[in-house]
Amino acid sequence: MMNAADLLQERCNREATGIEMMINRLFFGLLFGAALLSASGSSIAGGSDTLYVDGSIQTDHCRNYNPETRKCGGGKQVAYQALAGAAAVAVAGNKVLIRGGVYREILKPRHSGTKSKPLVFRGYKGETAIISGEHLKPAIDISYRSHLILENIEVHDVRRWLYGRDADYNQIINCRFIGAHDPNGSSKTGLFFEQADHNRIINNLFDGTTQDNLSLVKSDSNLVQGNRFRNGKHTLWTIKCGNKNIIRGNDLYNELQKIGEIYDCHNVGFDHQFDDDDATKHNLVEDNDFTYTPSSGRHSPYAGIQHAAQQSIIRHNRFRHTIGPAMQLALYGKEARYNSGNRIYNNTFHATSFAAIEIALGGKGYHLEDNLLVNNAFTRSIFVVNDERWDWYNRFLRGAPVQIKTARLDGFFFDNNLIFNEKAGEFYLIAHGVRNSNRNPYPQSVSGWMKSNPELFRNFIEADPKYVDEGNNDFTPASGSPLLDSGRFLTRTRSAGSGTEIPVDDASWFQDGFDIPGEKGDEIQLQDQQQRARILTVDYRSNRLTLDRPLRWKEGQGLALSYNGKAPDIGAVEQP
């Protein structure tokens, strides 16, 4: 029988053994964790943060890859044979270089990057990394990931290109997406972003889908800039119930249907779960080339922009050679019921085969209000009848110089635009009527319209625009052009003052960068002043602009984007 001393000694021994076991577990746990961290790529090989994907290596992965020979052995880098291998282990701060070749698998990163350490997937310089395969639906999936950079990757002939659901702060740069063939024509066929914010889509090629090349659904503050869009069976790009997105500096050409859409949501989304009215606000479309849409035949015409949104800014775009209207203020169905508060200014609309602007009729339950069209140039459109179902088209509009076609006489205001075909005084430059009506009003000249409806049409200039090289689509005003210094100021100051906060009559002409990474607000200039300032914030409710430097202004002083000369020019291009 043990005495008290023996019992105490045995208890101490058991506790010591337990402590040793805990220490051992902790040690091996830390060792295993370190191994996982190393395998995950945080310190991949010799302190490197770079992984390689090379389909030509003869094993699923190796840690002695030589980038010069593209073989395992003689090197110190980590390489994977498949995209999936690298995508599973790469973490924030890693750079995955994809060697040239064809990869018939999805690229689906398991981890996100961070603001300071993005996770990069990049095609190897000087080589072509291609993801291809008709079974890929999609080829790339960055859903629920953030701070990724996809660069110099090609996607060819897949069923769908890319999913980005709940994907924020990602960048897609210098990639090529060619051929997305979904036999069902799904809206998710191209790049499909849903509830995805603050992404940058820069300098890519998007060519050939069976539906939409790019969809931004319920997505805010995204930048789409410097891309080439070609050939979507439905549209090249669309914004649905998204806010504060920027479509800028893109080359847009569609041989299949329309170019762009902006409207609300009805039965849209990945699972058709969104129905939102009056929910597509403050999107900016600027400095794009809308260069072609085809004939629709016996169907509604294919537009450069089919628009039914609120508080959009459409400016400094060049529309030309669309067979349908360059821009359509649409009202239809449940997704296009609110078209209000839009600012359409300093665009050039040239040589369409329908009309520069078409304004829909709508009806009960539809809203067309407060749409201002200012400082635009409408030139040399001729109405071509492709849809021969309508007597008005066949008998009256065929061959007419229609620049503006409207089915209604309310909800919009044209001020200080140039409008011209071959000579001043031509009828049908403004055409009012409904296509299926036999009682459309007699045509008028532009001066007649300004006299009879001054609340809708004011200060038109009827003169040859004198572009620098109209035949080669250079719409810069030449010396002596009536476009020079003829633009009106967009808004005026409400009261005299000085400082960095200016109260104005209407702030909806301007944008402040929309909280997009790397974006800046508009540069503005007051009437009769040379100094310019950058907008930091726009308060659309109180109509106040906050600037990056102090200015001094008078009550009622004009304000516009920065300009050369005495006043802004008319049209898309400000003469240097």
TIMARMAR-391385 format. One record per residue (C-alpha): x, y, z; residue number from 0; residue in one letter. Coordinates in nm, 2 decimals, decimal comma. Example, Ala and Ser with C-alpha at 12.3 -4.5 7.8 and 13.67 -1.06 7.14 Angstrom:
<nodes>
      c1      c2      c3  num  residu
    1,23   -0,45    0,78    0       A
    1,37   -0,11    0,71    1       S
</nodes>
This chain:
<nodes>
      c1      c2      c3  num  residu
    0,00    0,00    0,00    0       M
    0,14    0,34   -0,11    1       M
    0,20    0,61    0,14    2       N
    0,12    0,98    0,08    3       A
    0,47    1,05   -0,04    4       A
    0,45    0,77   -0,30    5       D
    0,11    0,89   -0,43    6       L
    0,24    1,24   -0,47    7       L
    0,54    1,12   -0,66    8       Q
    0,33    0,91   -0,90    9       E
    0,10    1,21   -0,96   10       R
    0,40    1,43   -1,05   11       C
    0,53    1,17   -1,29   12       N
    0,19    1,15   -1,47   13       R
    0,17    1,53   -1,50   14       E
    0,52    1,55   -1,63   15       A
    0,44    1,28   -1,89   16       T
    0,13    1,48   -1,99   17       G
    0,33    1,80   -2,03   18       I
    0,59    1,61   -2,24   19       E
    0,30    1,48   -2,46   20       M
    0,16    1,84   -2,50   21       M
    0,50    1,97   -2,59   22       I
    0,55    1,70   -2,84   23       N
    0,21    1,76   -3,00   24       R
    0,28    2,14   -3,02   25       L
    0,62    2,08   -3,17   26       F
    0,49    1,84   -3,44   27       F
    0,19    2,07   -3,50   28       G
    0,42    2,37   -3,56   29       L
    0,64    2,16   -3,78   30       L
    0,35    2,03   -3,99   31       F
    0,21    2,39   -4,01   32       G
    0,54    2,51   -4,14   33       A
    0,55    2,24   -4,40   34       A
    0,20    2,34   -4,51   35       L
    0,30    2,70   -4,53   36       L
    0,60    2,62   -4,74   37       S
    0,39    2,40   -4,97   38       A
    0,13    2,67   -5,01   39       S
    0,39    2,89   -5,17   40       G
    0,46    3,15   -4,90   41       S
    0,83    3,06   -4,93   42       S
    0,82    2,83   -5,23   43       I
    1,19    2,77   -5,31   44       A
    1,49    2,95   -5,19   45       G
    1,27    3,23   -5,06   46       G
    1,10    3,28   -5,41   47       S
    0,74    3,38   -5,43   48       D
    0,71    3,26   -5,79   49       T
    0,55    2,93   -5,91   50       L
    0,54    2,80   -6,26   51       Y
    0,28    2,61   -6,46   52       V
    0,43    2,41   -6,74   53       D
    0,23    2,14   -6,91   54       G
    0,54    2,00   -7,07   55       S
    0,70    1,86   -6,75   56       I
    0,68    1,49   -6,70   57       Q
    0,55    1,49   -6,34   58       T
    0,26    1,65   -6,17   59       D
    0,50    1,89   -5,98   60       H
    0,87    1,93   -5,89   61       C
    1,08    2,16   -5,68   62       R
    1,38    2,17   -5,91   63       N
    1,23    2,33   -6,22   64       Y
    1,46    2,51   -6,46   65       N
    1,28    2,79   -6,65   66       P
    1,54    2,80   -6,92   67       E
    1,52    2,44   -7,02   68       T
    1,15    2,40   -6,91   69       R
    1,24    2,08   -6,74   70       K
    1,26    1,95   -6,39   71       C
    1,62    1,91   -6,28   72       G
    1,90    2,16   -6,25   73       G
    1,68    2,44   -6,12   74       G
    1,54    2,57   -5,80   75       K
    1,19    2,67   -5,88   76       Q
    0,85    2,50   -5,80   77       V
    0,65    2,40   -6,11   78       A
    0,32    2,22   -6,16   79       Y
    0,21    2,04   -6,47   80       Q
   -0,16    2,15   -6,43   81       A
   -0,32    2,49   -6,36   82       L
   -0,51    2,32   -6,07   83       A
   -0,19    2,23   -5,89   84       G
   -0,07    2,59   -5,88   85       A
   -0,41    2,74   -5,82   86       A
   -0,46    2,52   -5,51   87       A
   -0,14    2,63   -5,33   88       V
   -0,08    2,99   -5,45   89       A
   -0,15    3,25   -5,19   90       V
   -0,13    3,63   -5,14   91       A
    0,20    3,77   -5,27   92       G
    0,26    3,48   -5,50   93       N
    0,32    3,51   -5,88   94       K
    0,21    3,21   -6,09   95       V
    0,38    3,22   -6,44   96       L
    0,20    3,00   -6,69   97       I
    0,42    2,87   -6,97   98       R
    0,32    2,85   -7,33   99       G
    0,09    2,57   -7,43  100       G
   -0,28    2,46   -7,43  101       V
   -0,44    2,38   -7,09  102       Y
   -0,77    2,20   -7,11  103       R
   -0,88    2,27   -6,76  104       E
   -1,04    2,54   -6,55  105       I
   -0,83    2,80   -6,37  106       L
   -0,99    2,84   -6,03  107       K
   -0,77    3,00   -5,76  108       P
   -0,83    2,86   -5,41  109       R
   -0,71    3,17   -5,23  110       H
   -0,74    3,55   -5,26  111       S
   -0,47    3,81   -5,26  112       G
   -0,46    4,12   -5,04  113       T
   -0,44    4,49   -5,12  114       K
   -0,07    4,50   -5,06  115       S
    0,00    4,15   -5,18  116       K
   -0,21    4,06   -5,48  117       P
   -0,21    3,70   -5,62  118       L
   -0,10    3,71   -5,98  119       V
   -0,16    3,46   -6,26  120       F
    0,03    3,57   -6,56  121       R
    0,11    3,42   -6,90  122       G
    0,49    3,38   -6,94  123       Y
    0,64    3,67   -7,14  124       K
    0,69    3,60   -7,50  125       G
    0,48    3,28   -7,49  126       E
    0,11    3,21   -7,54  127       T
   -0,07    3,04   -7,25  128       A
   -0,41    2,91   -7,38  129       I
   -0,70    2,77   -7,19  130       I
   -0,93    2,58   -7,43  131       S
   -1,19    2,31   -7,43  132       G
   -1,56    2,29   -7,52  133       E
   -1,63    2,14   -7,18  134       H
   -1,51    2,44   -6,99  135       L
   -1,81    2,62   -6,82  136       K
   -1,63    2,85   -6,74  137       P
   -1,27    2,85   -6,83  138       A
   -1,18    3,08   -6,54  139       I
   -1,36    3,11   -6,21  140       D
   -1,26    3,39   -5,97  141       I
   -1,59    3,39   -5,78  142       S
   -1,56    3,48   -5,41  143       Y
   -1,20    3,59   -5,46  144       R
   -1,04    3,93   -5,43  145       S
   -0,71    4,10   -5,52  146       H
   -0,63    3,87   -5,80  147       L
   -0,45    3,98   -6,12  148       I
   -0,50    3,78   -6,44  149       L
   -0,26    3,89   -6,71  150       E
   -0,16    3,78   -7,06  151       N
   -0,38    3,47   -7,06  152       I
   -0,57    3,35   -7,36  153       E
   -0,91    3,17   -7,35  154       V
   -1,01    3,00   -7,68  155       H
   -1,32    2,81   -7,79  156       D
   -1,48    2,72   -7,46  157       V
   -1,84    2,71   -7,35  158       R
   -1,81    3,01   -7,12  159       R
   -1,52    3,24   -7,05  160       W
   -1,52    3,36   -6,68  161       L
   -1,73    3,38   -6,37  162       Y
   -1,68    3,65   -6,11  163       G
   -1,96    3,62   -5,85  164       R
   -1,89    3,82   -5,54  165       D
   -1,55    3,89   -5,67  166       A
   -1,40    4,23   -5,57  167       D
   -1,08    4,43   -5,64  168       Y
   -0,96    4,20   -5,91  169       N
   -0,78    4,30   -6,23  170       Q
   -0,80    4,14   -6,58  171       I
   -0,52    4,29   -6,80  172       I
   -0,40    4,22   -7,15  173       N
   -0,59    3,89   -7,19  174       C
   -0,76    3,75   -7,50  175       R
   -1,10    3,58   -7,49  176       F
   -1,19    3,43   -7,82  177       I
   -1,49    3,21   -7,88  178       G
   -1,75    3,12   -7,62  179       A
   -2,00    2,89   -7,76  180       H
   -2,29    2,81   -7,53  181       D
   -2,56    2,63   -7,73  182       P
   -2,83    2,76   -7,49  183       N
   -2,72    3,13   -7,54  184       G
   -2,68    3,19   -7,17  185       S
   -2,62    3,55   -7,05  186       S
   -2,33    3,39   -6,85  187       K
   -2,15    3,30   -7,17  188       T
   -1,88    3,57   -7,17  189       G
   -1,73    3,74   -6,87  190       L
   -2,01    3,73   -6,61  191       F
   -1,97    3,94   -6,30  192       F
   -2,25    3,94   -6,03  193       E
   -2,24    4,15   -5,71  194       Q
   -1,88    4,21   -5,80  195       A
   -1,73    4,55   -5,71  196       D
   -1,41    4,76   -5,77  197       H
   -1,27    4,54   -6,05  198       N
   -1,05    4,66   -6,34  199       R
   -1,08    4,51   -6,69  200       I
   -0,81    4,67   -6,89  201       I
   -0,66    4,63   -7,25  202       N
   -0,82    4,29   -7,33  203       N
   -0,97    4,14   -7,65  204       L
   -1,33    4,00   -7,63  205       F
   -1,43    3,84   -7,95  206       D
   -1,72    3,60   -8,03  207       G
   -1,99    3,48   -7,79  208       T
   -2,33    3,33   -7,84  209       T
   -2,48    3,60   -7,60  210       Q
   -2,31    3,88   -7,41  211       D
   -1,93    3,93   -7,41  212       N
   -1,93    4,12   -7,07  213       L
   -2,21    4,13   -6,81  214       S
   -2,20    4,35   -6,50  215       L
   -2,50    4,24   -6,29  216       V
   -2,57    4,42   -5,97  217       K
   -2,21    4,52   -5,97  218       S
   -2,07    4,86   -5,87  219       D
   -1,76    5,07   -5,92  220       S
   -1,59    4,87   -6,19  221       N
   -1,36    5,00   -6,47  222       L
   -1,38    4,87   -6,83  223       V
   -1,11    5,05   -7,02  224       Q
   -0,90    5,02   -7,34  225       G
   -1,05    4,69   -7,46  226       N
   -1,14    4,57   -7,80  227       R
   -1,49    4,42   -7,82  228       F
   -1,60    4,22   -8,12  229       R
   -1,90    4,01   -8,22  230       N
   -2,15    3,91   -7,95  231       G
   -2,47    3,75   -8,06  232       K
   -2,67    3,96   -7,82  233       H
   -2,45    4,25   -7,70  234       T
   -2,09    4,33   -7,64  235       L
   -2,13    4,47   -7,29  236       W
   -2,42    4,52   -7,05  237       T
   -2,48    4,68   -6,71  238       I
   -2,78    4,56   -6,52  239       K
   -2,88    4,73   -6,20  240       C
   -2,52    4,83   -6,13  241       G
   -2,40    5,17   -6,02  242       N
   -2,10    5,39   -6,07  243       K
   -1,93    5,18   -6,34  244       N
   -1,70    5,33   -6,60  245       I
   -1,69    5,21   -6,97  246       I
   -1,41    5,41   -7,12  247       R
   -1,18    5,42   -7,42  248       G
   -1,30    5,09   -7,58  249       N
   -1,31    4,99   -7,94  250       D
   -1,66    4,85   -8,01  251       L
   -1,77    4,67   -8,33  252       Y
   -2,04    4,41   -8,35  253       N
   -2,14    4,23   -8,67  254       E
   -2,40    4,03   -8,49  255       L
   -2,63    4,26   -8,29  256       Q
   -2,61    4,57   -8,06  257       K
   -2,30    4,71   -7,88  258       I
   -2,40    4,82   -7,53  259       G
   -2,69    4,80   -7,28  260       E
   -2,77    4,98   -6,96  261       I
   -3,09    4,90   -6,78  262       Y
   -3,25    4,76   -6,47  263       D
   -3,30    4,40   -6,36  264       C
   -3,59    4,17   -6,43  265       H
   -3,54    3,80   -6,38  266       N
   -3,16    3,83   -6,42  267       V
   -2,86    3,70   -6,23  268       G
   -2,69    3,37   -6,21  269       F
   -3,01    3,20   -6,08  270       D
   -3,24    3,47   -6,23  271       H
   -3,29    3,60   -5,87  272       Q
   -3,29    3,98   -5,92  273       F
   -3,58    4,20   -5,99  274       D
   -3,49    4,56   -5,93  275       D
   -3,65    4,88   -6,07  276       D
   -3,50    5,22   -6,08  277       D
   -3,17    5,07   -5,97  278       A
   -2,91    5,15   -6,23  279       T
   -2,75    5,49   -6,15  280       K
   -2,45    5,71   -6,22  281       H
   -2,27    5,50   -6,48  282       N
   -2,02    5,67   -6,70  283       L
   -1,97    5,59   -7,07  284       V
   -1,69    5,80   -7,22  285       E
   -1,44    5,83   -7,50  286       D
   -1,54    5,50   -7,67  287       N
   -1,56    5,43   -8,05  288       D
   -1,89    5,28   -8,14  289       F
   -1,81    5,18   -8,50  290       T
   -2,07    4,93   -8,63  291       Y
   -2,39    4,74   -8,57  292       T
   -2,56    4,54   -8,84  293       P
   -2,91    4,54   -8,99  294       S
   -3,18    4,37   -8,78  295       S
   -3,39    4,29   -9,08  296       G
   -3,76    4,27   -8,99  297       R
   -3,69    4,32   -8,62  298       H
   -3,63    4,62   -8,39  299       S
   -3,30    4,79   -8,48  300       P
   -2,97    4,71   -8,32  301       Y
   -2,84    5,01   -8,13  302       A
   -2,50    5,14   -8,03  303       G
   -2,64    5,18   -7,68  304       I
   -2,98    5,06   -7,57  305       Q
   -3,03    5,27   -7,26  306       H
   -3,29    5,26   -6,99  307       A
   -3,11    5,38   -6,67  308       A
   -3,09    5,67   -6,44  309       Q
   -2,84    5,95   -6,40  310       Q
   -2,60    5,81   -6,66  311       S
   -2,32    6,03   -6,80  312       I
   -2,27    5,96   -7,18  313       I
   -1,99    6,18   -7,31  314       R
   -1,70    6,22   -7,56  315       H
   -1,80    5,91   -7,75  316       N
   -1,77    5,87   -8,13  317       R
   -2,07    5,69   -8,28  318       F
   -2,05    5,61   -8,65  319       R
   -2,19    5,37   -8,91  320       H
   -2,44    5,19   -8,69  321       T
   -2,72    5,05   -8,91  322       I
   -2,96    5,10   -8,61  323       G
   -2,97    5,41   -8,39  324       P
   -2,64    5,52   -8,24  325       A
   -2,82    5,56   -7,90  326       M
   -3,17    5,46   -7,80  327       Q
   -3,35    5,59   -7,50  328       L
   -3,56    5,28   -7,46  329       A
   -3,88    5,20   -7,27  330       L
   -4,01    4,84   -7,28  331       Y
   -4,09    4,54   -7,06  332       G
   -4,01    4,53   -6,69  333       K
   -3,64    4,59   -6,72  334       E
   -3,66    4,92   -6,90  335       A
   -3,92    5,14   -6,73  336       R
   -3,71    5,42   -6,58  337       Y
   -3,50    5,64   -6,81  338       N
   -3,44    5,96   -6,62  339       S
   -3,19    6,22   -6,52  340       G
   -2,93    6,13   -6,78  341       N
   -2,67    6,37   -6,91  342       R
   -2,57    6,31   -7,28  343       I
   -2,31    6,56   -7,39  344       Y
   -2,01    6,63   -7,62  345       N
   -2,06    6,32   -7,83  346       N
   -2,02    6,29   -8,21  347       T
   -2,29    6,09   -8,39  348       F
   -2,20    6,04   -8,75  349       H
   -2,34    5,87   -9,06  350       A
   -2,58    5,62   -8,91  351       T
   -2,83    5,44   -9,12  352       S
   -3,12    5,50   -8,89  353       F
   -3,08    5,80   -8,66  354       A
   -2,83    5,93   -8,41  355       A
   -3,08    5,93   -8,13  356       I
   -3,41    5,73   -8,10  357       E
   -3,65    5,81   -7,82  358       I
   -3,91    5,55   -7,74  359       A
   -4,28    5,61   -7,67  360       L
   -4,34    5,41   -7,36  361       G
   -4,68    5,44   -7,20  362       G
   -4,85    5,40   -6,86  363       K
   -4,60    5,29   -6,60  364       G
   -4,30    5,41   -6,79  365       Y
   -4,09    5,70   -6,70  366       H
   -3,88    5,93   -6,93  367       L
   -3,78    6,24   -6,74  368       E
   -3,51    6,50   -6,72  369       D
   -3,28    6,38   -7,00  370       N
   -3,05    6,65   -7,12  371       L
   -2,86    6,63   -7,45  372       L
   -2,61    6,91   -7,48  373       V
   -2,31    7,01   -7,70  374       N
   -2,34    6,70   -7,93  375       N
   -2,28    6,69   -8,30  376       A
   -2,54    6,51   -8,51  377       F
   -2,42    6,48   -8,87  378       T
   -2,50    6,30   -9,19  379       R
   -2,72    6,01   -9,08  380       S
   -2,96    5,88   -9,36  381       I
   -3,26    5,66   -9,28  382       F
   -3,23    5,32   -9,45  383       V
   -3,53    5,10   -9,44  384       V
   -3,43    4,75   -9,33  385       N
   -3,75    4,67   -9,15  386       D
   -4,01    4,71   -9,42  387       E
   -4,32    4,63   -9,20  388       R
   -4,39    5,00   -9,14  389       W
   -4,56    5,23   -9,38  390       D
   -4,40    5,54   -9,22  391       W
   -4,06    5,40   -9,28  392       Y
   -4,13    5,30   -9,64  393       N
   -4,32    5,61   -9,76  394       R
   -4,17    5,90   -9,56  395       F
   -3,84    5,82   -9,38  396       L
   -3,67    5,62   -9,65  397       R
   -3,36    5,82   -9,76  398       G
   -3,45    6,11   -9,52  399       A
   -3,17    6,28   -9,32  400       P
   -3,29    6,17   -8,98  401       V
   -3,06    6,27   -8,70  402       Q
   -3,32    6,26   -8,41  403       I
   -3,62    6,03   -8,42  404       K
   -3,86    6,06   -8,13  405       T
   -4,20    5,90   -8,06  406       A
   -4,29    6,15   -7,79  407       R
   -4,26    6,52   -7,71  408       L
   -4,16    6,52   -7,34  409       D
   -3,90    6,39   -7,10  410       G
   -3,60    6,53   -7,28  411       F
   -3,43    6,86   -7,38  412       F
   -3,18    6,93   -7,66  413       F
   -2,97    7,24   -7,61  414       D
   -2,68    7,38   -7,80  415       N
   -2,61    7,09   -8,04  416       N
   -2,49    7,10   -8,40  417       L
   -2,72    6,92   -8,64  418       I
   -2,65    6,89   -9,02  419       F
   -2,67    6,67   -9,32  420       N
   -2,60    6,86   -9,65  421       E
   -2,76    7,20   -9,60  422       K
   -2,95    7,41   -9,35  423       A
   -3,33    7,39   -9,34  424       G
   -3,37    7,03   -9,44  425       E
   -3,68    6,85   -9,32  426       F
   -3,67    6,53   -9,12  427       Y
   -3,35    6,62   -8,94  428       L
   -3,58    6,58   -8,64  429       I
   -3,85    6,32   -8,71  430       A
   -4,15    6,28   -8,48  431       H
   -4,38    5,98   -8,51  432       G
   -4,47    5,62   -8,42  433       V
   -4,37    5,35   -8,67  434       R
   -4,70    5,18   -8,68  435       N
   -4,91    5,50   -8,71  436       S
   -5,07    5,64   -9,02  437       N
   -5,13    5,98   -8,85  438       R
   -4,78    6,10   -8,78  439       N
   -4,74    6,48   -8,80  440       P
   -4,60    6,66   -9,10  441       Y
   -4,22    6,71   -9,09  442       P
   -4,07    7,04   -8,99  443       Q
   -3,73    7,21   -9,02  444       S
   -3,51    7,24   -8,72  445       V
   -3,60    7,61   -8,69  446       S
   -3,96    7,51   -8,70  447       G
   -3,91    7,27   -8,41  448       W
   -3,73    7,52   -8,20  449       M
   -4,01    7,77   -8,26  450       K
   -4,30    7,53   -8,19  451       S
   -4,13    7,33   -7,90  452       N
   -3,87    7,56   -7,73  453       P
   -3,90    7,35   -7,41  454       E
   -3,76    7,05   -7,60  455       L
   -3,53    7,20   -7,88  456       F
   -3,31    7,51   -7,84  457       R
   -3,00    7,67   -7,98  458       N
   -2,93    7,42   -8,26  459       F
   -2,65    7,51   -8,50  460       I
   -2,72    7,41   -8,86  461       E
   -2,38    7,42   -9,03  462       A
   -2,12    7,20   -9,18  463       D
   -1,91    7,08   -8,89  464       P
   -1,58    7,10   -9,08  465       K
   -1,41    6,80   -8,92  466       Y
   -1,04    6,76   -8,98  467       V
   -1,08    6,44   -9,18  468       D
   -1,44    6,32   -9,19  469       E
   -1,36    6,04   -9,44  470       G
   -1,11    5,88   -9,21  471       N
   -1,32    5,94   -8,90  472       N
   -1,11    6,22   -8,75  473       D
   -1,38    6,44   -8,59  474       F
   -1,15    6,70   -8,45  475       T
   -1,28    7,05   -8,54  476       P
   -1,07    7,21   -8,82  477       A
   -0,98    7,57   -8,82  478       S
   -1,29    7,78   -8,88  479       G
   -1,52    7,50   -8,77  480       S
   -1,85    7,61   -8,61  481       P
   -1,79    7,35   -8,33  482       L
   -1,50    7,56   -8,19  483       L
   -1,57    7,75   -7,86  484       D
   -1,95    7,70   -7,93  485       S
   -2,03    7,47   -7,64  486       G
   -2,24    7,58   -7,35  487       R
   -2,12    7,55   -6,99  488       F
   -2,27    7,25   -6,83  489       L
   -2,39    7,42   -6,51  490       T
   -2,36    7,74   -6,31  491       R
   -2,26    7,83   -5,96  492       T
   -2,55    7,90   -5,72  493       R
   -2,38    8,17   -5,52  494       S
   -2,05    8,37   -5,51  495       A
   -1,77    8,24   -5,30  496       G
   -1,42    8,09   -5,27  497       S
   -1,26    7,77   -5,14  498       G
   -1,27    7,41   -5,23  499       T
   -1,65    7,35   -5,21  500       E
   -1,86    7,49   -5,50  501       I
   -2,25    7,49   -5,49  502       P
   -2,38    7,44   -5,84  503       V
   -2,72    7,42   -6,01  504       D
   -2,67    7,06   -6,13  505       D
   -2,39    6,83   -6,02  506       A
   -2,51    6,53   -6,22  507       S
   -2,28    6,63   -6,52  508       W
   -1,97    6,52   -6,32  509       F
   -1,81    6,22   -6,15  510       Q
   -1,55    6,18   -5,87  511       D
   -1,38    5,85   -5,96  512       G
   -1,67    5,64   -5,82  513       F
   -1,44    5,48   -5,56  514       D
   -1,26    5,28   -5,83  515       I
   -0,90    5,21   -5,74  516       P
   -0,67    5,44   -5,93  517       G
   -0,95    5,66   -6,07  518       E
   -0,97    6,04   -6,03  519       K
   -1,26    6,28   -6,05  520       G
   -1,32    6,51   -6,34  521       D
   -1,10    6,81   -6,41  522       E
   -1,32    7,12   -6,42  523       I
   -1,28    7,48   -6,53  524       Q
   -1,48    7,79   -6,46  525       L
   -1,60    8,04   -6,73  526       Q
   -1,34    8,31   -6,80  527       D
   -1,07    8,14   -6,59  528       Q
   -0,76    7,95   -6,69  529       Q
   -0,71    7,77   -6,36  530       Q
   -0,83    7,41   -6,34  531       R
   -0,92    7,19   -6,04  532       A
   -0,98    6,82   -5,98  533       R
   -1,31    6,70   -5,83  534       I
   -1,26    6,49   -5,52  535       L
   -1,62    6,43   -5,43  536       T
   -1,96    6,49   -5,59  537       V
   -2,26    6,53   -5,37  538       D
   -2,55    6,47   -5,61  539       Y
   -2,82    6,54   -5,35  540       R
   -2,69    6,88   -5,24  541       S
   -2,53    6,96   -5,58  542       N
   -2,19    7,04   -5,44  543       R
   -1,85    6,97   -5,58  544       L
   -1,54    6,93   -5,35  545       T
   -1,22    7,02   -5,52  546       L
   -0,85    6,95   -5,47  547       D
   -0,76    7,32   -5,47  548       R
   -0,93    7,65   -5,38  549       P
   -1,10    7,86   -5,65  550       L
   -1,29    8,19   -5,65  551       R
   -1,62    8,23   -5,84  552       W
   -1,91    8,46   -5,90  553       K
   -2,28    8,38   -5,87  554       E
   -2,41    8,23   -6,20  555       G
   -2,06    8,16   -6,34  556       Q
   -2,04    7,88   -6,59  557       G
   -1,86    7,56   -6,51  558       L
   -1,76    7,28   -6,75  559       A
   -1,49    7,01   -6,79  560       L
   -1,15    7,16   -6,87  561       S
   -1,14    7,32   -7,21  562       Y
   -0,92    7,51   -7,45  563       N
   -1,01    7,85   -7,58  564       G
   -1,30    8,07   -7,46  565       K
   -1,55    7,80   -7,41  566       A
   -1,59    7,42   -7,46  567       P
   -1,62    7,29   -7,82  568       D
   -1,92    7,10   -7,95  569       I
   -1,87    6,73   -8,03  570       G
   -1,66    6,45   -7,89  571       A
   -1,32    6,60   -7,96  572       V
   -1,19    6,92   -7,79  573       E
   -0,94    7,09   -8,03  574       Q
   -0,60    7,10   -7,87  575       P
</nodes>
